[in-house]
């Protein structure tokens, strides 16, 4: 937990001449960014250069109380999407949605964002600064998976009233989960290209994963963050806790389990339908 330990020390130093809890929000964000960037540089030289230069401002903001899961893929994001659907929220999971849920507007928005990340840094970063993340369609109440892990800082700044989930998983297991993700903020020119840099399935990518999770926990105030680890912790009572966290009618049901990642594409249609009815699947609106 090097990143957070460094940040907590910095926060203490910065707040020595202020009363407890009075550290400026922007100052806190900057400390989080600097600590995260330094930690990235320790893993790969100059890796933190781009995020260190983030202006911590966005084109516009929205007061909508959207719910975002900032956890990386294969951490149980499909199950979290189903849980949010059970609570009555129209939820988009990457290019999937619950059966018969129309996320077509979201898919257009997502495609624009994804297109930016495929560019190299010199064109990608300026495009991200000009993109209106607050233009997320009103038809969507919650988003899990892409682009939340990669563009968390931009979404956090764009939606000051949002609440965040963070699905977790042991980092070594995550790195071996057969994904090509590079779990860093604003991965310009690196999006879904971990193998290109030799990071796929390695301790280096596991470290990126850990640092990204630490950064999210550093930035989001505790009262706006809900952590879920279906890999190492029991899920009894999680749905009830989640409904309370979101200030929704209490729902004391079993937390859903959805088949995730590339394994979902191996399911037959009937097998998909046998899952929790809120598990995200490719449907006629998102195909």
N, C-alpha and C positions, 0 to 999 in steps of 0.2 A: 504493500500500500504506500509506496514511496511518494507518489504524486500527492495523495491526500495529506500525508504527514508533513510534507514540505509546505503545502498550502496552509494547514492549520497553524504551523509555526509563523508563516508570513502574516496570517490574519491576526494572530496574537500580537505580533510586532506592530502591525499597522494600527491596531486598535488600542494601543497602550495609553494614548492620550484621549480616548473616547470612552464613553460609558458602554457597558456591555450591550451588544445588539445594535449599535449605531454605525457600524462600518457601512459605508456607502455601497449601494447595490452595484453600481458600476465598478467601484474599486474591487469589490468581491469578484465580479466577473473577470476583471483584468488579472487578478491574482490567480484565479482558476486557469485562465488561458495561459498565462506565463508558466505556471507550474506544469501544465499539461505539455506545452511546447518543449520545455526543458527535458521532460521525461522522454518525449519522442526523440529528441536529439541524442539522448543517451542510448537509444536502441539503434537508430540509423542517423548518422550525421546529417544535419540540416533538414531532417524530416519535419521539424516543428516550425520552420520558417514561415510557411503560408498562414497557418492558424495564428501564429504570434502577431501577424499584421492585421488580423481581423479588426475592423473599426468598432465592433460591438454596437453597430447601428444597422437598421434595415430600412428598406424602401418605405414600408408602411406597417402598421400594427392593427390587430383586430382584437376586440374585447370578447370574442366568442369563447365560451368555456369548453374548448375542444379537449379531447383526451387523446394523448399520444403514447404509444409504447416505443420507447427509445432502445429497446433491446435488439441485439443483432439477430439475424436469421438463425434458425435451428436452436433457439433458446426457449422454445415454446410459444412463439409469437402467434401461430395459428390458434392454439388453445386460448391465448389471451384475447384474440379477436372474437372467438366464440363466447367467451365470458362476457365481453362487452356487449355482444349481440343479445345475450340472455338478459342483460340489464336494460335492454330497449334502445341501445345506441346503434345507429347505422354505421357499420364499421367496414373500412377498406383494409385489406391485407395485401400489400403489393398489388398484383393484378388479379387477386381473388376477392370474393365476397361471399357472404352467406347465400345459400340458394335463393334465387329470385329477388335479390337486392340489387338495385340499379346503381352502379358506381361509374357509369360511363363518363360523367363530367370529371370525376376524380382521375380516371385513366388518362384523359387528355392533359390534365394538369401534371400528373406524374410523368408522362412522356416528355414534356417540356423540361422538367427538372433533370430527368435521367439523361437527356440529350446533352445537357450542359456538362455533366460530369465526365463524359467520354472525351472531352477536349483536354488539351494540355493546360498546365497552370496559367500560362501567360494570357490565354483567352478565357479559360474557365472561371478564374477568380473574378475578373471584371463582370462576366455575365451573371455570376451568382449575386454580386453586389447590386446589380440592376434588376434582379428578378423579384417580383412581388410575391413572397411566400404567403402573405396574408390573403392571397387570392384563392386559397384552398376552397373548393366549392362548398356552399352552405348545405348541400345535400348530404354531406358526410359529417358525422358527429365525432368519429374517432378514426385513427389511423395506426396500424401496426406494421412493422417491417419497413421496407424502403418507402420513403427516403428518410425515415426517422433516425436510425442509428448514424447515418453518414452526415446528415444535415441538422442534427439536433440543435446546435447552437443557433442556427438561423430560425428554426421553428420556435425555439424558446424565446428569442427576442421578438418574433413576430406575433406571438400569442401570449401576452403577459398574464392572462387569466387561465391558461391551460393547466391541466393536471397531467402528470406523467407516470406511466408504468415503466418498470425496468425488469424485464425477464432475464434471469441469470442462469449460468451454467459453468461448471469448472472449466477453466480456460484451456487446459490440455485436451479435454474431451471436445470442446468447441472447435479447436484447431484441426481436429481429425474428422470433422463432420462432413467432409467431402463438399465444401463450398469454396468458391473462388473469391470470397470477400476480402477486402482490406478494411478492417474496422477502425478507420480513423476519420476525424472530422474533415469534411470537404475533400474527399480523395480524388482530386482532379487528375485525370490521366491514369488513375490507378483503379477506377471503379470496376469491380468484378475481374481484377487482373492480378490476383495474388500470385498465381503460378508464373506469370511473366517475370516477376521479380524474385522468384525462388522462395516465397514466403508461405505458400500454401501448405498447410499441415505442419508447420514448423513452430518452434518455440518463439520465434520472432513474431509471428502472427498472433500467437497466444498472448504475447506481451501487449501488442496493439489492442487486443480485445480487452485485456485487464485495464489498460490505461484509459480506454474510451469509457468503460463503465465507471471508473473512478472519476473521470471528468464530469460525467453526467451527475453523479452523486454530489460532486463538489458544487456544481452550478445550481441545481434545483433545491429550493428550500424543503426541509423535511416534510412540512405540511402539504406539499404539492407532489410528493413522490411516494409511490407504492411499489415495493419490490416483491417479485415472485420467483421462486426457484423450485421448479417441479422436479428437478433432477436430484436434489439432496435434501429437500424438506417436504414434510407432509402437507397436503393441500386441504386438510379438514378445516372448515370454517373460513377458507379464503374468499369464497363468494360473498359471504356475509360481511367480511371485513372490507372487501372491495366495494360493495354497494354503499357501505357507510362512508368510505373514503370519498366516493363520488357524490355523496349527498343524494342518493337515489333510494327508492323504497327498498327496505331490507329484503335480501334474497338469500335464504339459507338452503342452498342446493349444492350438489356435488360439483366441484370444479371440473370443467370439460377436459377431455383428452382428445386431441385431434392428431391424425397422422400428418406429419409435417415434412417440409423440404421436398427433395426429389422423390421421396417415397410416395407422396400423394399422387404423383403422376403415374405411378404403377398400379393404383387402385382402379378397379372397374367402377362403372357408374353406380351399380348397386352397392358396392362396398363403400363408396363415398356416402351414399344415402343412409347407410347403417351407422355412421358416426353421429355425434351430437348434431341436431339439425342446424345449429348455428356455426358449425365448422366451415371455414371458408373453402369454397370449391370454385373451379372454373365454371361459369354459368353463361347463359345466353347473353347477358349484359356485358360480360367481361371477356368474351372470347374473341 
